[in-house]
Every structure is written in structure tokens, then in C-alpha cells.
Amino acid sequence: MQMEKHSEIFNEIDEIVHSKSLALIGDSPNGGLYWLKSIVESGFEGAIYPVNPGVESALGLKFYKSLLEVPGDVDLVIVRVPAAVVAEVVKESVMKNAKGVVVFSSGFSENNEEGAELEKKLVQAVSGTRTRIIGPNCMGIYCPESKLSFRPDISMDPGPVGFISQSGGHAIHFAIVGKTIGLRYSKVFSYGNACDLDSSDFLGYLAEDEKTKVIGMYIEGIKNGERLICALKKATEKKPVIVWKGGRSEAGARAAASHTGSLSGSAKIWDSVFKQTGVVAVKGLDELLDTISVFVFCPPTTSENMGLVSISGGSSVSNTDFCIEEGLSVPELSYETKERLNDFVQKMGTSIKNPLDLAGSYNYPGVLENVLGILGEDQNIGSVMFEVQVHYPSLIEKLLEAPVSNIIYGGMVEGCKKIRDKSNKPVLIILPRTSYEEAFIAVRNLFVSAGFPVFPNIASAAKALHNAIKYFKRKRE
Amino acid sequence: MQMEKHSEIFNEIDEIVHSKSLALIGDSPNGGLYWLKSIVESGFEGAIYPVNPGVESALGLKFYKSLLEVPGDVDLVIVRVPAAVVAEVVKESVMKNAKGVVVFSSGFSENNEEGAELEKKLVQAVSGTRTRIIGPNCMGIYCPESKLSFRPDISMDPGPVGFISQSGGHAIHFAIVGKTIGLRYSKVFSYGNACDLDSSDFLGYLAEDEKTKVIGMYIEGIKNGERLICALKKATEKKPVIVWKGGRSEAGARAAASHTGSLSGSAKIWDSVFKQTGVVAVKGLDELLDTISVFVFCPPTTSENMGLVSISGGSSVSNTDFCIEEGLSVPELSYETKERLNDFVQKMGTSIKNPLDLAGSYNYPGVLENVLGILGEDQNIGSVMFEVQVHYPSLIEKLLEAPVSNIIYGGMVEGCKKIRDKSNKPVLIILPRTSYEEAFIAVRNLFVSAGFPVFPNIASAAKALHNAIKYFKRKRE
């Protein structure tokens, strides 16, 4: 395999991401040592230098009075001091040959004119040097591969999802929720006001990064539209880029201005940028996570033909509505499929068709294992959406006073694997809310660990799958 | 207070709902004694007569060989025998002077021509008698007040919500999920094919029922449009009626035909019926539950002005987008409110405005308790949407190694109570997914038990509240 020659900006960011030493400026026990704990608990293997003149030591680590006191060079500096003194720390970082400075502190251009002036000083401090700034007003870097994290409670297993977020809160939320639905990350960047490195830089980096297979983005605004359009075009040629634009509304744009000092631009302009560049545009964190799940856990498809399976006739009707309204189809099954399904579905009150309402058969061992597999083999069906209603197996278990639910769920997973592995088609698990909360979590984890995407309702699954279908159709053109 | 004279149909259904004796036909230990356990565990206080010639006794109850063997009259008969023999049981029910027969069995008009013939025989069997049929192909009645239930695992605490569902699955799901978000029920009817009593009858009943304050409906189709329109008009004059129409799409309508034998009618016709009658039309179970939550837990409002509170700037931006896109407003706060909030919000990096991004202040004891109350008093604000991100207090607790999260959550609830009880304005709790699953459940239950509606994301909260606002605006006209 030929190695691709990487761009200069790729190398710069990659060095920061793979820092071998790290200084934390301003973390204190009063704040719970947020940053120090995040770094230590993520298992960072390089040198860690906490800096705070008021602290002797914590977590077994010596604290330094200032960054300049730290012995030798420091690759990465994370800064949590008041805005007014950040520029000073950045200058010291330059003196320590830092590759990157993450400025967590806020109070810059997002705040007022005075803050904007302070922000300019940060840029001046690194101008003409090899030191790059991430932020200010951001969470910085989360990279399981290099054991670098901005929270002490997110997964350190690496995975294929890259994420770029102007908002630190959304970056955290994304990492936290993604953990529960099986998403694992290559690199996550929260970059806030983007005074130096910006969304285009990180996008270019993730596009070139081999570990990253899918890129998610939350953008509020940008300073250089041309650059971003160019970066989006390049990135979408290589991998799916799913973008959530915050500040679509005028009031939201005003909020964005005071959040990250961003000029949002009109929703129309953004829509046309997304169309032009082949970006998958989404609205909201849930749709972002759901859409990424489809790209990560499902084989590519351009078929809009859904096979729907549930336990109830009511669900069958309303799930069909939601698929159709999303622009998908719920076609007839082939004669052969119906004949084959006939052997497994109880006759009383349910007929064999798409959507498939299994009613009582749903809970019979052996039924779903076979029914799902047969449905997956139908040439009329492109993907299967399977609704798991936890309160049926849980109740059966209670009524029969026997541990039957694990057998039922095991059969479900086996059936889904047949669709995915034998027929190479997407299977989407719909897992609606229920009062059986423990069982809900256990069942979700069962499907997640078997590598299936899980959605809270049919509408979100249909939307996410359709996003992916449109992407692959465009690719094919 | 003057007692209203009730309609004849009200009295008929009310007698069925308050049955004093009950026979269960065809329940067997093979099926886990589903019906018998549902009735026994719901605490039904009248006589219970299980009928199955193959069973001697179960759960300490004697089984009868046939319905006619049961001593004396039986108010309510629940039938679970193959479709072909249901008519016979209905005839016997008439002989036992039953007020109502719930036909759980399916295999009637929803199935094929033969089934439609069988269904006609049921109608003939009660024609000219005082016995009424609910079903076939349904779950029947769930009424905590009379300790009658169609599941052994749903709440038996009575409440203000009435629900009418053509689908048994949706009726169950509604009851199950409603339990977790604090909804409690007066009467729930699942009526399936509606061969005798139909949606208009149940709607008329719930409209007259004093215990029912809000009515939810899931309809797939109807036989008599005029009657339903009339019933909807009458009902909406008395209380909010929230309707979810299943089978909106053509494919969904086909599914409905084979689910409850219903003719769905075009989506356009239904839309105009809903407009004409003042019904609150919703799409999907989640929107139905969310909208009912607003009617149950919030004071009436016609103001579209939202006050938004969250911990993160990113959430502030995107929550604003969702409110605006739903047609709500996020106005400026009054000068006075800003001044008052100033005392409680940390200065670094957050400015005081709407949406209010509390950042670090979010976790400070005493902050939310006061901030929420002050926001509620602002005359520019009609409702408050408060986003609770469980992973912040949970992490603070972990970092500080002190049980601070209960103090933080306690302050949140106190603040929300001030808005509701002092300012008499709606407060909607946004509780997004998180990996802190135990804490999530505990926090949801905390808000639910304090009487607040809880939503999975801002979009669903905004949609549900706007549904209610539009209803109250129409009422005011």
C-alpha cells in the first residue's frame, strides 16, 4: 500500500494530537482538578506537568509555579486561567516550543470588545511561530488512540468516528451519548472561537486521517467561507461528512455570536453550501448521532425499500406512515418470501405481508431468528427496521415465571445478524421508551455489542437511514 | 354543583367500566394466564369467573366449564377463544345479561372475507339486546378507578388522562411509557375493529366523564364520519382532544385495513376534520404523550415567548433554533431581570441574556433555585424550558468526591416550582440521553414526582408546548 503524503496542516495537528508531554495551567483542587483528572484517568502516557503556584502537589504529581519552571519542552499546553492572563501563558508556551495550546478559558471575542482585543493578543503571541492555538473557549482534544481526553468519563476505546465541534458542550454530549449507542471515536476536536486553527483545518486533518471513517461536525459560524467550502468538498470525496449547523434561526445566530463570537450567515447560504459540497446536513444532536450510526454500523445501500417488523398491528401502521413520510417505501414481499415466512408465523389474526405484524409469534423461540433472515433475503427489501418492544418479552417472562426473555432476545440478534452478514443489508433496531428500564438498557447493550445501530423511534431511524441513502445515491452518480 | 344529566351511551359504557363481576373465557396456563393475572393483579374487587373446560383451577380460582355454568349474571365478559367460536360466547354473554363483552380474539374483518362474516355474527348476537361489544381484535378496558386492567404491569393509580386507541399495542405502549413520565389514566379503551361500540361512543363517554380532563386518541379509520365529527366537536368544547391518525400514508392505510379492517380516508380529509373540530392533531406516540404531558402538568398559556436555560452555549444556540423553527419566540429579557440575575450568574465567559447559558454557575448550589424563579417573573417570558444535563452534576460529584448532586437537583426543582407556583407559567424539563443511566432515571423521577413534564429533547418539548398554545389561542377566540 502506498502511503499518501500528508499536508503540512495534517502534520501540525497530528503532532499536537500525539503530544508526548503536557502542561496544565491553572487547574486547582477547588474545581475538582477537572483537567488533571481527565488527563490522568484517560491514561495519558507522556509527561504531565500541572502548573499552579498555589498548589504543592495532587494525585501524586508535583505542581510547578509557572510553565517556564517546567523542565525541557512541552508539546501541549492546556490553559485554564482568567482571560486577561492567557496571552502571557501562550507566550510562555511558545518559549517552551509547544506544538499546541488548548485555551479552555472563555471571556474573549464571544463576550465583548475587550475580549476580542484579548483574543487578538493570543494570535499575535503565536504569529510566526510553530505553536498553534485551539480555542479559546473550547474543550480541545479527545483522542482515545493517544489517550488524551477532555473528560474523565468518556470511552477510551478508539473507533472510526471523527467529530469537530465549535461547542464544547455538544462535543461532550456527543461523546457521552455516543458511548451508549456503540459509537467510538478517532479524534474529537472542540475548537470554540477558532482564533487560530479552525473548522477547515480540523476537517482537512480528519479527511486525511486514516483512522477516521466518518466525520461529524457542529458549526456555528466561520470566518473564511471559501476555505470551508474547499475543505468540505475535499473531505466528502473521501468519506461521509455529516454537518449540524447551529444558529440557523436569526435568534439562534445571535446566540451563536455571543457563544463563540461567530457570524452565522443565512440558513439559505448554508443549505446551498451543503448541497454543493455533498455534505449530509442534519438538525440536532440526535439526528447527528443517528445518522453517524447508520454510516458506522450499516453496509452502504441506495435502496429505499424497507422491510418492517414489529409485534403490533398499530406499530405496523404507524411505522409505515413514518417511513413513507420520510420518503422511503414499504413494498410488497415476494411470493416466495411469503411462502417461506408462512412456516414461522402463527396464523391467528396476522397475515403475512410488509409491514410484518408478528403479534403472538413475536415471543416464540425460533420465530424471529428465522423470520428476520428470510425477510433479509427478499430482493424487494433493501433494509430491515425491526422494532423491539421490551415490555412484551419482559411480561412473558413474568407470566411464565421462566427466564425466557434471553432466549427471545438471543433469537432477535441472530435474526438481525443473518440480514447483515448473509444478505449484507442494513438492519436498524427501533427501541422505544418503556417502563422496564433495566431490561431496556440490557437489550440496548445487547444489540449495540452485536454491532447494530439502535434508535429511539421509527421516525429517527427512517430519517437517519434516508440521509445515508441520499449520500450513497449521490456518490453513485 | 348541579349534576349533568348523562347520555344513554355514557351510562351504558360507564356500567361496563364499573362492572361488578367478570368472566374470562379461554385464558389458559399455557399462555401464562395473561388475562386472569391482569385482572387479579390490578386488584379487581368484584367476582372473577375464569372459564376453560380444560383447567380445574389456577391462582386459587375455580375454573368453569362454560360461561353458562357461572352462577348468576356476569357484567363483563372478556373473550380469548378462536374467532370461529366467539359468536357463540357472545350469545351466552347475552344470556348472562352481560353489559359488555370485550373480544380480544382476532381473525375477523381485519383478516379476510370469512372473518368479516364472523364479525357480522357478533353484531347479530347482540342486536336488540342490552349487551355491547368492545372489539373484536382489541385489548378492551384499562381503568385504575375500577381496578380493571388489560396488563398486569401498568399503574393502578387513577389520573386525568383518557385514551381511546384502535390499536391494542399502542394502548399498551401508551400506558407503559406514560407511567414513566407521570401520566395517570382515568379510562383507556382499546377497541380494535369496532364492530359495535366505536371511537365516537368512547369519545362521547370520555367527554362526559368528570374524571377525564384530557383525551388522547389513536384512530386508524372509521365507519361513520359524521358521527365522529359531531363527537369531536362536542368533546373539544369540554376538554382538549389530542388525536394521532394512523394510516396517513397510502401504504399505512393498507396496513390499517389489514390491522383493524378500517377504511382510513385521505390525509387531507382528516386534516380538515381536525381543523374544523378544534382537535390537536399529532403524529406518533411520542408527540401524543408529550402533548398530553403539557396539558396535564402545565397551566394554560397563549404566550409563545420562551425563556431558555441550559449549561452550555452550544445548547443555547441549538435550543433557540429548535424553538424558532417550531414557531416559538426567544425574546430579550427585561432590564430588571438581567439586573436581578446578575447577582447569581458567574461572570467568566457567560453574559446574561435569553437563552441563558449558565456554564460553571449551573452546578453552584443556590444558583438555579434563584435564577429559574427570577426568569419566571419576567413579563417577557411566557414559559421556561430548562435543560438538565445529568452528566455535569454527576461528574462534579465524582470529581469533588462529595454527594453534591442531590443539592444541585434539589435547587433545580425548587427553581422550577417557583416558576410554576409563583408565576403560574409552564416549565418544561428537557432531559437528553446520557451515559449516566441510573442518575438519568433518578433525576427524571425527581422531576416527575414534583409534577413537571419531562421531554427527551428541545424539539419535542417545543412541538408539544406549541400544540397546547395553539389550542388555548383557538379557545380564546
Interface residues (C-beta under 8 A of the other chain):
Chain A: G31 G32 L33 Y34 K37 P82 A83 S105 S106 G107 E110 N111 N112 N137 R151 P152 D153 S165 Q166 S167 G168 G169 H170 I172 H173 I176 V177 K179 T180 Y218 E220 W244 G246 G247 R248 S249 E250 A251 G252 A255 A256 S258 H259 T260 K283 G284 L285 D286 S310 I311 S312 G313 G314 S315 S316 V317 S318 T320 D321 F322 C323 I324 E325 S329 V330 M348 G349 T350 S351 K353 P355 D357 A359 Q389 H391 S394 L395 I396 K398 L399 L400 P432 R433 T434 S435 Y436 E437 I441 P456 N457 A459
Chain B: G31 G32 L33 Y34 K37 P82 A83 S105 S106 G107 E110 N111 N112 N137 R151 P152 D153 S165 Q166 S167 G168 G169 H170 I172 H173 I176 V177 K179 T180 Y218 E220 W244 G246 G247 R248 S249 E250 A251 G252 A255 A256 S258 H259 T260 K283 G284 L285 D286 S310 I311 S312 G313 G314 S315 S316 V317 S318 T320 D321 F322 C323 I324 E325 S329 V330 M348 G349 T350 S351 K353 P355 D357 A359 Q389 H391 S394 L395 I396 K398 L399 L400 P432 R433 T434 S435 Y436 E437 I441 P456 N457 A459
